């Protein structure tokens, strides 16, 4: 390649042509001073900038492709290339997301792979809803179906476990923390109430399938308000005046419907927070004194409802192992002290609980192992005592299907259980079953009771076995039985409503209990006439009962 050189012209000519001033090179830079030869003309070549020289030496583009290739970085050609790459990755992302959704949908169709129990959360999952024309037409069936689908998704368990594992990576957890509890408690009424003035004010005629679906919603409230401190989790109770009055009204109606056929007892259990925490802490947390709340519940109940003291009984023993640290339930020891209180009210002697054979199942990680980081906690142990009269029972997985009857132990032997994550609390009365029956051959006086319970009733029932010949249980969350019919069919003498206060004070619990208490067709929640309650009463008494209703 030939490099052009420009001969330096006389300064006068450069100035006239608009060239650089003397002593400058093109571009405005000052050239090194040189002595001009005689005659005023320079014979040295003019200095050329390095950039211009390099550009001159570079090959010239011969076509459009060469022109695009010669564009500097960040130019139009590169931007078009970047856009093409981004578009390709976007398309790959759409395809990958679509494939993931397709696989997820196919997994969701694996009905045979759906779990019934969550080991990570230590709870029963929502059962498949029963189909009925009424539920189908009202849309409730599809609501329950969606709840079942979400709760039993085949990959839900590993995802929950992964979420819990990720939660444990958040670093050092504070010794005291609050989980959930974005709720407020109503103020406890301070004035006197008229005994038995509570009446249901809205419709409670809930069909059994809907009631069973509501049980899952009720269970979810367990973790809505957990106070973690000093190596233990405490379940908080939020007072709801409206739901409290409704609950008391349903119990009053149950007593009214049964009349003289059976005695109705109310046993309200405080949560561990109410018994184990001091009043100042509860006040700081914005929750009420549960002893006062239980007194208010009882003040709304009619004279023919026998109320059993529980709060003061448990507070007197709160230095003992009454509640678990990692679970919302109580121990069998706590249940025994309330059973003792029931015996005092009934005027009978309690069974010699401390003489019974004891089994200890450890370690036990409870419900809150799926909610809080319990790595630093001391694990619980389940201390179970076996009743002397009998340790045999029957239960039904579907209380409307006789063929689902199963025989099992009142207190199961979990001594050989190797799974540390298993729910060992289920050793009592075979866990949460819709219906069960215990016959104690050591008691022959014909005594009988029906315990309408939640999961707190499991060790409670196991503790009271030696006080009755016949013990029936209905789990109010899962049963499809009707109270009056059941009492008459089995010649029940005592009907014991056992509920933990955090459930009793909710509208979900009211609806579930109403599905048991009220006969079909009671749309306004008021008790119907007691048909056949007394053969001698005749039509006159039946008319009076209907008028009172």
LUMVOLUM-643307 format. One line per field, with one value per residue (C-alpha): residue in three letters; x, y, z; residue number from 1. Coordinates in steps of 0.25 Angstrom, whole numbers. Example, Ala and Ser with C-alpha at 12.3 -4.5 7.8 and 13.67 -1.06 7.14 Angstrom:
2
res = c(Ala_Ser)
x = c(49_55)
y = c(-18_-4)
z = c(31_29)
n = c(1_2)
END
This chain:
549
res = c(Unk_Unk_Unk_Unk_Unk_Unk_Unk_Unk_Unk_Unk_Unk_Unk_Unk_Unk_Unk_Unk_Unk_Unk_Unk_Unk_Unk_Unk_Unk_Unk_Unk_Unk_Unk_Unk_Unk_Unk_Unk_Unk_Unk_Unk_Unk_Unk_Unk_Unk_Unk_Unk_Unk_Unk_Unk_Unk_Unk_Unk_Unk_Unk_Unk_Unk_Unk_Unk_Unk_Unk_Unk_Unk_Unk_Unk_Unk_Unk_Unk_Unk_Unk_Unk_Unk_Unk_Unk_Unk_Unk_Unk_Unk_Unk_Unk_Unk_Unk_Unk_Unk_Unk_Unk_Unk_Unk_Unk_Unk_Unk_Unk_Unk_Unk_Unk_Unk_Unk_Unk_Unk_Unk_Unk_Unk_Unk_Unk_Unk_Unk_Unk_Unk_Unk_Unk_Unk_Unk_Unk_Unk_Unk_Unk_Unk_Unk_Unk_Unk_Unk_Unk_Unk_Unk_Unk_Unk_Unk_Unk_Unk_Unk_Unk_Unk_Unk_Unk_Unk_Unk_Unk_Unk_Unk_Unk_Unk_Unk_Unk_Unk_Unk_Unk_Unk_Unk_Unk_Unk_Unk_Unk_Unk_Unk_Unk_Unk_Unk_Unk_Unk_Unk_Unk_Unk_Unk_Unk_Unk_Unk_Unk_Unk_Unk_Unk_Unk_Unk_Unk_Unk_Unk_Unk_Unk_Unk_Unk_Unk_Unk_Unk_Unk_Unk_Unk_Unk_Unk_Unk_Unk_Unk_Unk_Unk_Unk_Unk_Unk_Unk_Unk_Unk_Unk_Unk_Unk_Unk_Unk_Unk_Unk_Unk_Unk_Unk_Unk_Unk_Unk_Unk_Unk_Unk_Unk_Unk_Unk_Unk_Unk_Unk_Unk_Unk_Unk_Unk_Unk_Unk_Unk_Unk_Unk_Unk_Unk_Unk_Unk_Unk_Unk_Unk_Unk_Unk_Unk_Unk_Unk_Unk_Unk_Unk_Unk_Unk_Unk_Unk_Unk_Unk_Unk_Unk_Unk_Unk_Unk_Unk_Unk_Unk_Unk_Unk_Unk_Unk_Unk_Unk_Unk_Unk_Unk_Unk_Unk_Unk_Unk_Unk_Unk_Unk_Unk_Unk_Unk_Unk_Unk_Unk_Unk_Unk_Unk_Unk_Unk_Unk_Unk_Unk_Unk_Unk_Unk_Unk_Unk_Unk_Unk_Unk_Unk_Unk_Unk_Unk_Unk_Unk_Unk_Unk_Unk_Unk_Unk_Unk_Unk_Unk_Unk_Unk_Unk_Unk_Unk_Unk_Unk_Unk_Unk_Unk_Unk_Unk_Unk_Unk_Unk_Unk_Unk_Unk_Unk_Unk_Unk_Unk_Unk_Unk_Unk_Unk_Unk_Unk_Unk_Unk_Unk_Unk_Unk_Unk_Unk_Unk_Unk_Unk_Unk_Unk_Unk_Unk_Unk_Unk_Unk_Unk_Unk_Unk_Unk_Unk_Unk_Unk_Unk_Unk_Unk_Unk_Unk_Unk_Unk_Unk_Unk_Unk_Unk_Unk_Unk_Unk_Unk_Unk_Unk_Unk_Unk_Unk_Unk_Unk_Unk_Unk_Unk_Unk_Unk_Unk_Unk_Unk_Unk_Unk_Unk_Unk_Unk_Unk_Unk_Unk_Unk_Unk_Unk_Unk_Unk_Unk_Unk_Unk_Unk_Unk_Unk_Unk_Unk_Unk_Unk_Unk_Unk_Unk_Unk_Unk_Unk_Unk_Unk_Unk_Unk_Unk_Unk_Unk_Unk_Unk_Unk_Unk_Unk_Unk_Unk_Unk_Unk_Unk_Unk_Unk_Unk_Unk_Unk_Unk_Unk_Unk_Unk_Unk_Unk_Unk_Unk_Unk_Unk_Unk_Unk_Unk_Unk_Unk_Unk_Unk_Unk_Unk_Unk_Unk_Unk_Unk_Unk_Unk_Unk_Unk_Unk_Unk_Unk_Unk_Unk_Unk_Unk_Unk_Unk_Unk_Unk_Unk_Unk_Unk_Unk_Unk_Unk_Unk_Unk_Unk_Unk_Unk_Unk_Unk_Unk_Unk_Unk_Unk_Unk_Unk_Unk_Unk_Unk_Unk_Unk_Unk_Unk_Unk_Unk_Unk_Unk_Unk_Unk_Unk_Unk_Unk_Unk_Unk_Unk_Unk_Unk_Unk_Unk_Unk_Unk_Unk_Unk_Unk_Unk_Unk_Unk_Unk_Unk_Unk_Unk_Unk_Unk_Unk_Unk_Unk_Unk_Unk_Unk_Unk_Unk_Unk_Unk_Unk_Unk_Unk_Unk_Unk_Unk_Unk_Unk_Unk)
x = c(0_5_5_2_11_8_19_19_15_20_12_6_0_-6_-12_-18_-25_-30_-20_-13_-5_10_15_2_-1_-15_-24_-20_-7_5_17_31_38_48_57_51_62_65_55_43_39_40_45_41_28_16_13_1_-8_-6_-22_-23_-11_-17_-30_-23_-16_-29_-36_-48_-61_-65_-80_-91_-87_-73_-79_-88_-75_-67_-77_-71_-76_-90_-94_-107_-102_-99_-112_-119_-111_-115_-129_-129_-122_-132_-144_-139_-137_-151_-157_-149_-155_-169_-167_-160_-172_-182_-175_-175_-190_-193_-185_-191_-205_-202_-197_-209_-217_-210_-222_-215_-203_-210_-206_-216_-207_-196_-184_-177_-189_-194_-208_-219_-221_-235_-243_-250_-263_-276_-285_-299_-309_-311_-296_-294_-305_-300_-286_-281_-276_-267_-262_-259_-253_-243_-239_-237_-229_-220_-218_-214_-206_-196_-184_-189_-182_-167_-170_-175_-162_-154_-160_-158_-143_-142_-148_-137_-126_-131_-120_-121_-136_-140_-143_-157_-165_-179_-185_-198_-207_-211_-224_-231_-239_-252_-253_-259_-272_-271_-286_-295_-301_-315_-312_-316_-320_-311_-318_-313_-317_-313_-315_-307_-313_-300_-299_-289_-280_-279_-277_-265_-259_-260_-252_-240_-242_-244_-231_-224_-227_-217_-205_-212_-206_-194_-185_-171_-163_-154_-153_-168_-180_-192_-206_-213_-228_-235_-249_-261_-273_-283_-277_-277_-292_-295_-287_-294_-307_-305_-301_-314_-322_-316_-320_-334_-335_-331_-339_-339_-334_-319_-311_-303_-289_-280_-265_-257_-242_-232_-220_-206_-204_-216_-210_-195_-193_-195_-206_-196_-191_-205_-208_-196_-200_-214_-221_-231_-230_-236_-241_-250_-254_-258_-266_-273_-276_-282_-290_-298_-302_-315_-318_-320_-305_-295_-282_-269_-258_-245_-237_-234_-232_-221_-214_-213_-204_-197_-183_-186_-185_-199_-197_-186_-176_-176_-191_-204_-210_-210_-204_-212_-208_-215_-227_-227_-228_-240_-246_-244_-252_-263_-264_-265_-277_-283_-281_-273_-259_-248_-241_-227_-220_-206_-207_-209_-198_-190_-183_-174_-172_-161_-157_-170_-169_-183_-191_-182_-170_-177_-178_-167_-152_-151_-136_-132_-145_-145_-154_-166_-170_-184_-187_-199_-205_-214_-228_-229_-244_-241_-231_-240_-249_-256_-256_-262_-255_-269_-279_-290_-284_-284_-274_-263_-263_-249_-244_-233_-226_-231_-216_-207_-193_-184_-171_-165_-169_-156_-161_-157_-167_-179_-191_-190_-201_-210_-207_-220_-233_-227_-226_-237_-249_-263_-269_-264_-269_-262_-269_-263_-266_-261_-273_-286_-296_-301_-295_-293_-288_-286_-274_-275_-261_-249_-235_-233_-243_-234_-226_-238_-247_-235_-235_-249_-251_-252_-264_-274_-279_-282_-274_-277_-270_-273_-263_-271_-262_-264_-277_-290_-299_-311_-310_-324_-325_-312_-315_-329_-323_-311_-318_-308_-309_-298_-295_-281_-278_-262_-256_-243_-247_-240_-249_-262_-261_-262_-273_-267_-269_-283_-287_-280_-287_-300_-299_-300_-310_-321_-330_-331_-340_-336_-332_-333_-325_-336_-339_-351_-361_-357_-365_-367_-360_-371_-381_-391_-389_-399_-402_-404_-389_-384_-391_-386_-372_-373_-379_-367_-357)
y = c(0_14_24_38_49_64_73_85_98_112_118_129_119_111_123_127_114_113_102_101_113_112_102_94_80_77_74_87_81_89_82_82_95_94_104_107_106_118_122_120_106_93_81_72_63_68_59_50_46_32_29_35_26_14_16_18_5_-3_-11_-4_-11_-17_-20_-19_-31_-25_-12_-18_-25_-13_-6_-2_-10_-5_-1_-5_-18_-23_-18_-26_-38_-36_-35_-48_-55_-49_-53_-67_-68_-63_-73_-84_-79_-79_-94_-98_-91_-98_-111_-109_-106_-118_-127_-121_-123_-137_-139_-133_-144_-155_-158_-171_-163_-153_-154_-154_-150_-139_-143_-130_-123_-135_-134_-141_-135_-131_-143_-144_-137_-146_-143_-139_-132_-120_-118_-119_-109_-99_-100_-105_-118_-110_-102_-114_-121_-109_-110_-125_-123_-112_-119_-133_-129_-140_-131_-123_-130_-129_-114_-112_-119_-110_-98_-102_-105_-91_-85_-91_-84_-70_-69_-68_-68_-59_-66_-59_-58_-57_-66_-61_-55_-43_-43_-35_-40_-34_-28_-37_-32_-28_-26_-38_-47_-54_-69_-76_-64_-68_-72_-75_-64_-69_-82_-94_-105_-110_-122_-133_-132_-117_-119_-128_-118_-107_-116_-113_-98_-100_-107_-96_-87_-94_-87_-74_-68_-75_-69_-75_-72_-80_-92_-94_-91_-85_-84_-71_-69_-58_-55_-53_-49_-52_-66_-69_-66_-75_-86_-85_-84_-97_-104_-98_-104_-117_-118_-113_-124_-135_-130_-141_-152_-148_-138_-129_-125_-114_-116_-104_-106_-94_-94_-95_-80_-77_-87_-86_-71_-60_-49_-38_-46_-49_-34_-30_-39_-33_-46_-48_-56_-70_-72_-60_-64_-78_-72_-63_-75_-83_-70_-71_-85_-90_-96_-110_-109_-114_-106_-113_-104_-105_-93_-91_-106_-106_-93_-100_-110_-101_-105_-119_-125_-121_-117_-120_-110_-113_-116_-109_-121_-124_-137_-148_-142_-129_-137_-145_-132_-128_-142_-141_-128_-135_-146_-135_-129_-142_-147_-159_-164_-162_-175_-177_-171_-171_-186_-189_-195_-184_-184_-172_-170_-161_-152_-145_-134_-127_-119_-107_-114_-110_-96_-91_-94_-104_-108_-103_-108_-120_-130_-134_-148_-154_-160_-170_-178_-190_-191_-203_-207_-209_-205_-209_-201_-200_-188_-185_-178_-174_-174_-176_-189_-201_-208_-198_-203_-205_-211_-204_-200_-189_-186_-192_-197_-188_-193_-199_-187_-183_-171_-158_-150_-159_-152_-160_-153_-162_-173_-169_-175_-177_-163_-154_-164_-160_-169_-179_-188_-194_-204_-206_-220_-216_-206_-213_-202_-199_-185_-178_-165_-159_-149_-139_-135_-130_-135_-130_-141_-152_-154_-149_-160_-170_-165_-166_-181_-187_-177_-183_-196_-190_-179_-173_-162_-154_-144_-132_-129_-142_-149_-149_-154_-146_-144_-147_-160_-165_-162_-170_-181_-184_-180_-169_-163_-152_-144_-137_-126_-125_-114_-106_-91_-86_-95_-93_-78_-78_-79_-91_-99_-94_-98_-112_-114_-109_-120_-130_-124_-119_-129_-127_-116_-106_-94_-84_-92_-93_-106_-114_-121_-134_-144_-156_-151_-155_-165_-160_-145_-147_-137_-125_-126_-128_-115_-108_-112_-107_-94_-92_-95)
z = c(0_-3_8_3_8_8_5_14_7_10_22_14_4_16_22_9_7_21_26_39_45_45_55_55_48_43_55_63_69_70_62_67_64_52_45_32_20_12_2_12_8_16_10_22_20_28_41_40_52_57_56_42_38_44_37_24_25_29_18_12_13_-1_2_12_20_22_25_37_41_42_51_65_77_82_68_61_56_70_76_65_69_84_81_73_85_95_86_86_101_103_94_101_114_109_105_118_126_117_119_134_135_126_135_148_142_139_153_159_151_159_168_173_178_186_201_213_224_224_231_230_237_245_241_233_219_214_209_196_197_196_184_186_177_187_188_173_170_180_176_189_183_174_186_194_182_180_195_194_181_187_200_195_182_181_181_192_203_197_194_209_214_205_210_224_221_214_226_235_227_231_241_256_260_272_285_285_272_267_256_249_259_250_257_268_280_284_298_308_313_328_331_337_327_328_329_317_309_297_284_270_261_247_239_244_236_230_222_226_213_215_230_227_217_228_237_229_231_246_247_239_251_260_254_253_265_271_281_282_295_304_296_294_285_291_284_286_287_281_287_277_285_273_271_286_288_276_282_295_288_281_294_300_289_290_305_301_290_299_311_322_313_316_324_316_320_315_316_310_310_310_301_307_306_315_325_324_321_332_330_327_315_310_312_304_293_292_296_307_320_316_330_329_315_319_330_320_311_323_328_314_316_322_335_330_324_334_333_337_343_335_335_350_351_341_346_360_353_342_348_342_328_324_310_299_295_280_279_282_289_304_310_317_330_327_322_335_344_336_337_352_351_343_354_365_357_355_370_366_370_359_354_360_348_355_357_342_334_327_313_309_294_290_283_279_269_269_260_261_255_242_246_254_254_265_263_277_284_294_287_294_299_300_313_312_323_320_327_335_331_316_305_294_285_272_262_249_238_232_243_233_227_237_228_232_246_252_265_272_285_294_296_285_287_279_287_274_265_258_251_260_251_254_261_274_280_271_281_288_284_270_266_260_256_252_263_273_284_297_305_319_325_338_340_340_345_331_331_317_311_298_296_285_284_276_276_291_294_290_303_311_306_309_323_326_322_336_340_330_324_310_304_290_283_271_266_262_251_243_248_240_252_258_273_277_269_274_288_287_279_289_302_305_319_319_307_308_299_300_292_293_294_281_273_281_279_264_254_247_260_262_248_250_264_258_247_258_268_259_251_236_232_243_234_245_255_266_272_267_275_283_275_283_295_304_301_311_307_295_284_294_300_286_281_293_290_276_280_290_278)
n = c(1_2_3_4_5_6_7_8_9_10_11_12_13_14_15_16_17_18_19_20_21_22_23_24_25_26_27_28_29_30_31_32_33_34_35_36_37_38_39_40_41_42_43_44_45_46_47_48_49_50_51_52_53_54_55_56_57_58_59_60_61_62_63_64_65_66_67_68_69_70_71_72_73_74_75_76_77_78_79_80_81_82_83_84_85_86_87_88_89_90_91_92_93_94_95_96_97_98_99_100_101_102_103_104_105_106_107_108_109_110_111_112_113_114_115_116_117_118_119_120_121_122_123_124_125_126_127_128_129_130_131_132_133_134_135_136_137_138_139_140_141_142_143_144_145_146_147_148_149_150_151_152_153_154_155_156_157_158_159_160_161_162_163_164_165_166_167_168_169_170_171_172_173_174_175_176_177_178_179_180_181_182_183_184_185_186_187_188_189_190_191_192_193_194_195_196_197_198_199_200_201_202_203_204_205_206_207_208_209_210_211_212_213_214_215_216_217_218_219_220_221_222_223_224_225_226_227_228_229_230_231_232_233_234_235_236_237_238_239_240_241_242_243_244_245_246_247_248_249_250_251_252_253_254_255_256_257_258_259_260_261_262_263_264_265_266_267_268_269_270_271_272_273_274_275_276_277_278_279_280_281_282_283_284_285_286_287_288_289_290_291_292_293_294_295_296_297_298_299_300_301_302_303_304_305_306_307_308_309_310_311_312_313_314_315_316_317_318_319_320_321_322_323_324_325_326_327_328_329_330_331_332_333_334_335_336_337_338_339_340_341_342_343_344_345_346_347_348_349_350_351_352_353_354_355_356_357_358_359_360_361_362_363_364_365_366_367_368_369_370_371_372_373_374_375_376_377_378_379_380_381_382_383_384_385_386_387_388_389_390_391_392_393_394_395_396_397_398_399_400_401_402_403_404_405_406_407_408_409_410_411_412_413_414_415_416_417_418_419_420_421_422_423_424_425_426_427_428_429_430_431_432_433_434_435_436_437_438_439_440_441_442_443_444_445_446_447_448_449_450_451_452_453_454_455_456_457_458_459_460_461_462_463_464_465_466_467_468_469_470_471_472_473_474_475_476_477_478_479_480_481_482_483_484_485_486_487_488_489_490_491_492_493_494_495_496_497_498_499_500_501_502_503_504_505_506_507_508_509_510_511_512_513_514_515_516_517_518_519_520_521_522_523_524_525_526_527_528_529_530_531_532_533_534_535_536_537_538_539_540_541_542_543_544_545_546_547_548_549)
END
